Amino acid sequence: MNAPIPPPVWLAPDPDNPSVLRPSDTPAPPDAHLVRGGHGTAPHHHGRAPLARPTLAFMLSHPAHAIALGFGSGLAPRAPGTVGTLWGWAAFVVLQPWLNDVQWAVFIGLNLLLGWWASTVTARHMGQPDSSHMVWDEVVAIWLVMWLLAPASLWTQAWAFALFRLFDAVKFGPMAWADQAFKGFGPRGGFGVMLDDLAAAFCTLLVFAWWRF
């Protein structure tokens, strides 16, 4: 005989940790997505079940999703951060002949703000504060690295790519601080998504500065 299905449970953010939702005693909003069960804590946000892997339909459902997911590069089933960084590197090569230094500075600055917004929205809709499939942070960070190293040979760019991926993956020192200091949903969490990759970009550039000088 099948076990009885537990009633729906409304999950609300923990006041002390907004990235964790706990069963709430307050009534659920009329448009809430209720989840069954409710044992302990769950990484849901606003009652939505977390989306572990985004789909093409999800990406196309909102402009912020398309940006945060790197216009499809973040949909890669394996190593989406690496795929997103490769996409950013390729985009830099295409755009480099068309933008001067001032234009690159403005372009990167605007995309940092755009990524902050897109990451904030997409994290909320996915129910994950920093999904590995959100790769716009890698894209903008590798643009920053390549721009500040330019002009650079293909080998130099390849080494920069490898170092950036290493720092982004290992997350020690400034990367670990940025990753932990701005956790959660909302603008603070979206800022953190962008910040830890900027820290990885800074460390990459620091290595090249040490090597060159």
One Martini backbone bead per residue (centre of mass of N, CA, C, O) as a GRO file, in nm:
protein
  213
    1MET     BB    1   0.098   0.035   0.021
    2ASN     BB    2   0.075   0.356  -0.002
    3ALA     BB    3   0.191   0.627   0.115
    4PRO     BB    4   0.112   0.908   0.244
    5ILE     BB    5   0.072   1.232   0.148
    6PRO     BB    6   0.201   1.504   0.233
    7PRO     BB    7   0.155   1.807   0.300
    8PRO     BB    8   0.201   2.111   0.219
    9VAL     BB    9   0.495   2.330   0.233
   10TRP     BB   10   0.601   2.636   0.353
   11LEU     BB   11   0.887   2.815   0.257
   12ALA     BB   12   1.113   3.016   0.450
   13PRO     BB   13   1.337   3.233   0.534
   14ASP     BB   14   1.595   3.250   0.731
   15PRO     BB   15   1.688   3.513   0.926
   16ASP     BB   16   2.005   3.403   0.955
   17ASN     BB   17   1.964   3.243   0.655
   18PRO     BB   18   1.853   3.314   0.340
   19SER     BB   19   1.961   3.036   0.190
   20VAL     BB   20   1.756   2.912   0.403
   21LEU     BB   21   1.475   2.700   0.428
   22ARG     BB   22   1.179   2.686   0.630
   23PRO     BB   23   0.923   2.598   0.789
   24SER     BB   24   0.610   2.769   0.796
   25ASP     BB   25   0.337   2.927   0.983
   26THR     BB   26   0.267   3.090   0.755
   27PRO     BB   27   0.090   3.177   0.506
   28ALA     BB   28   0.060   3.122   0.184
   29PRO     BB   29   0.074   3.244  -0.101
   30PRO     BB   30  -0.131   3.211  -0.373
   31ASP     BB   31   0.146   3.174  -0.577
   32ALA     BB   32   0.268   2.939  -0.448
   33HIS     BB   33   0.526   2.688  -0.439
   34LEU     BB   34   0.468   2.389  -0.319
   35VAL     BB   35   0.610   2.147  -0.099
   36ARG     BB   36   0.675   1.834  -0.017
   37GLY     BB   37   0.710   1.801   0.322
   38GLY     BB   38   0.985   1.918   0.540
   39HIS     BB   39   1.275   1.811   0.616
   40GLY     BB   40   1.419   2.037   0.756
   41THR     BB   41   1.630   2.158   0.536
   42ALA     BB   42   1.624   2.367   0.232
   43PRO     BB   43   1.736   2.492  -0.096
   44HIS     BB   44   1.497   2.679  -0.105
   45HIS     BB   45   1.305   2.945  -0.273
   46HIS     BB   46   1.003   3.048  -0.215
   47GLY     BB   47   0.909   2.726  -0.240
   48ARG     BB   48   1.105   2.628  -0.450
   49ALA     BB   49   1.238   2.407  -0.636
   50PRO     BB   50   1.537   2.332  -0.726
   51LEU     BB   51   1.742   2.398  -1.013
   52ALA     BB   52   2.000   2.209  -1.109
   53ARG     BB   53   1.931   2.219  -1.435
   54PRO     BB   54   1.911   2.405  -1.691
   55THR     BB   55   1.720   2.503  -1.962
   56LEU     BB   56   1.631   2.636  -2.253
   57ALA     BB   57   1.356   2.733  -2.157
   58PHE     BB   58   1.460   2.886  -1.912
   59MET     BB   59   1.650   3.082  -2.060
   60LEU     BB   60   1.403   3.201  -2.251
   61SER     BB   61   1.206   3.319  -2.009
   62HIS     BB   62   1.453   3.531  -1.948
   63PRO     BB   63   1.693   3.766  -1.982
   64ALA     BB   64   1.858   3.695  -1.725
   65HIS     BB   65   1.910   3.402  -1.798
   66ALA     BB   66   2.074   3.443  -2.058
   67ILE     BB   67   2.302   3.596  -1.921
   68ALA     BB   68   2.383   3.413  -1.680
   69LEU     BB   69   2.408   3.160  -1.902
   70GLY     BB   70   2.578   3.261  -2.149
   71PHE     BB   71   2.399   3.204  -2.399
   72GLY     BB   72   2.437   2.866  -2.323
   73SER     BB   73   2.712   2.788  -2.186
   74GLY     BB   74   2.569   2.709  -1.900
   75LEU     BB   75   2.432   2.431  -2.020
   76ALA     BB   76   2.652   2.261  -1.965
   77PRO     BB   77   2.689   1.947  -1.817
   78ARG     BB   78   3.001   2.018  -1.812
   79ALA     BB   79   3.188   2.258  -1.705
   80PRO     BB   80   3.047   2.556  -1.728
   81GLY     BB   81   3.274   2.750  -1.643
   82THR     BB   82   3.468   2.675  -1.874
   83VAL     BB   83   3.277   2.730  -2.109
   84GLY     BB   84   3.222   3.028  -2.036
   85THR     BB   85   3.518   3.119  -2.057
   86LEU     BB   86   3.553   3.042  -2.354
   87TRP     BB   87   3.334   3.229  -2.456
   88GLY     BB   88   3.469   3.488  -2.353
   89TRP     BB   89   3.729   3.461  -2.514
   90ALA     BB   90   3.600   3.457  -2.795
   91ALA     BB   91   3.459   3.733  -2.765
   92PHE     BB   92   3.716   3.897  -2.732
   93VAL     BB   93   3.844   3.835  -3.008
   94VAL     BB   94   3.608   3.964  -3.168
   95LEU     BB   95   3.603   4.258  -3.014
   96GLN     BB   96   3.891   4.385  -3.005
   97PRO     BB   97   3.899   4.546  -3.289
   98TRP     BB   98   3.638   4.745  -3.190
   99LEU     BB   99   3.786   4.819  -2.910
  100ASN     BB  100   3.890   5.035  -2.693
  101ASP     BB  101   3.983   5.108  -2.380
  102VAL     BB  102   3.737   5.279  -2.303
  103GLN     BB  103   3.523   5.081  -2.414
  104TRP     BB  104   3.605   4.843  -2.237
  105ALA     BB  105   3.555   4.972  -1.963
  106VAL     BB  106   3.253   5.025  -2.008
  107PHE     BB  107   3.166   4.741  -2.095
  108ILE     BB  108   3.251   4.595  -1.833
  109GLY     BB  109   3.095   4.768  -1.631
  110LEU     BB  110   2.810   4.710  -1.746
  111ASN     BB  111   2.835   4.390  -1.721
  112LEU     BB  112   2.855   4.384  -1.418
  113LEU     BB  113   2.575   4.503  -1.362
  114LEU     BB  114   2.418   4.300  -1.534
  115GLY     BB  115   2.518   4.048  -1.378
  116TRP     BB  116   2.403   4.120  -1.106
  117TRP     BB  117   2.109   4.117  -1.192
  118ALA     BB  118   2.097   3.835  -1.330
  119SER     BB  119   2.191   3.670  -1.082
  120THR     BB  120   1.967   3.751  -0.889
  121VAL     BB  121   1.728   3.645  -1.056
  122THR     BB  122   1.825   3.352  -1.125
  123ALA     BB  123   1.865   3.249  -0.840
  124ARG     BB  124   1.569   3.275  -0.758
  125HIS     BB  125   1.449   3.092  -0.991
  126MET     BB  126   1.638   2.836  -0.916
  127GLY     BB  127   1.708   2.813  -0.595
  128GLN     BB  128   2.015   2.927  -0.629
  129PRO     BB  129   2.275   3.133  -0.531
  130ASP     BB  130   2.532   2.956  -0.698
  131SER     BB  131   2.534   2.843  -0.982
  132SER     BB  132   2.743   2.690  -1.219
  133HIS     BB  133   2.553   2.797  -1.466
  134MET     BB  134   2.643   3.076  -1.380
  135VAL     BB  135   2.873   3.260  -1.618
  136TRP     BB  136   2.900   3.576  -1.635
  137ASP     BB  137   3.136   3.610  -1.440
  138GLU     BB  138   3.349   3.469  -1.619
  139VAL     BB  139   3.322   3.642  -1.868
  140VAL     BB  140   3.397   3.921  -1.745
  141ALA     BB  141   3.665   3.836  -1.612
  142ILE     BB  142   3.814   3.751  -1.876
  143TRP     BB  143   3.797   4.024  -2.006
  144LEU     BB  144   3.969   4.171  -1.799
  145VAL     BB  145   4.224   4.008  -1.837
  146MET     BB  146   4.266   4.041  -2.147
  147TRP     BB  147   4.268   4.349  -2.154
  148LEU     BB  148   4.515   4.396  -1.948
  149LEU     BB  149   4.715   4.212  -2.136
  150ALA     BB  150   4.699   4.378  -2.367
  151PRO     BB  151   4.899   4.266  -2.574
  152ALA     BB  152   4.862   3.909  -2.659
  153SER     BB  153   4.932   3.607  -2.695
  154LEU     BB  154   4.801   3.301  -2.721
  155TRP     BB  155   4.968   3.179  -2.488
  156THR     BB  156   4.903   3.394  -2.279
  157GLN     BB  157   4.598   3.351  -2.287
  158ALA     BB  158   4.606   3.052  -2.204
  159TRP     BB  159   4.738   3.101  -1.927
  160ALA     BB  160   4.517   3.286  -1.822
  161PHE     BB  161   4.292   3.083  -1.837
  162ALA     BB  162   4.418   2.867  -1.650
  163LEU     BB  163   4.455   3.046  -1.398
  164PHE     BB  164   4.166   3.137  -1.364
  165ARG     BB  165   4.044   2.852  -1.326
  166LEU     BB  166   4.207   2.781  -1.080
  167PHE     BB  167   4.115   3.013  -0.890
  168ASP     BB  168   3.808   2.957  -0.922
  169ALA     BB  169   3.817   2.656  -0.812
  170VAL     BB  170   3.979   2.670  -0.538
  171LYS     BB  171   3.925   2.901  -0.340
  172PHE     BB  172   4.139   3.110  -0.210
  173GLY     BB  173   4.147   3.357  -0.015
  174PRO     BB  174   3.983   3.595  -0.183
  175MET     BB  175   3.783   3.388  -0.301
  176ALA     BB  176   3.677   3.275  -0.032
  177TRP     BB  177   3.578   3.539   0.084
  178ALA     BB  178   3.381   3.616  -0.146
  179ASP     BB  179   3.212   3.349  -0.132
  180GLN     BB  180   3.125   3.391   0.188
  181ALA     BB  181   3.038   3.704   0.230
  182PHE     BB  182   2.807   3.675  -0.031
  183LYS     BB  183   2.558   3.508   0.056
  184GLY     BB  184   2.271   3.435  -0.122
  185PHE     BB  185   2.006   3.625  -0.179
  186GLY     BB  186   1.991   3.879  -0.374
  187PRO     BB  187   2.202   4.141  -0.420
  188ARG     BB  188   2.426   4.024  -0.243
  189GLY     BB  189   2.449   3.753  -0.393
  190GLY     BB  190   2.498   3.871  -0.679
  191PHE     BB  191   2.761   4.010  -0.600
  192GLY     BB  192   2.913   3.750  -0.517
  193VAL     BB  193   2.916   3.612  -0.790
  194MET     BB  194   3.108   3.832  -0.915
  195LEU     BB  195   3.344   3.867  -0.703
  196ASP     BB  196   3.506   3.592  -0.711
  197ASP     BB  197   3.597   3.638  -1.012
  198LEU     BB  198   3.748   3.901  -0.964
  199ALA     BB  199   3.953   3.772  -0.773
  200ALA     BB  200   4.067   3.575  -0.986
  201ALA     BB  201   4.159   3.796  -1.179
  202PHE     BB  202   4.354   3.937  -0.987
  203CYS     BB  203   4.543   3.692  -0.942
  204THR     BB  204   4.622   3.656  -1.235
  205LEU     BB  205   4.748   3.941  -1.271
  206LEU     BB  206   4.956   3.911  -1.045
  207VAL     BB  207   5.124   3.689  -1.177
  208PHE     BB  208   5.200   3.854  -1.432
  209ALA     BB  209   5.337   4.086  -1.285
  210TRP     BB  210   5.557   3.915  -1.152
  211TRP     BB  211   5.671   3.789  -1.418
  212ARG     BB  212   5.740   4.066  -1.570
  213PHE     BB  213   5.878   4.228  -1.294
   0.00000   0.00000   0.00000
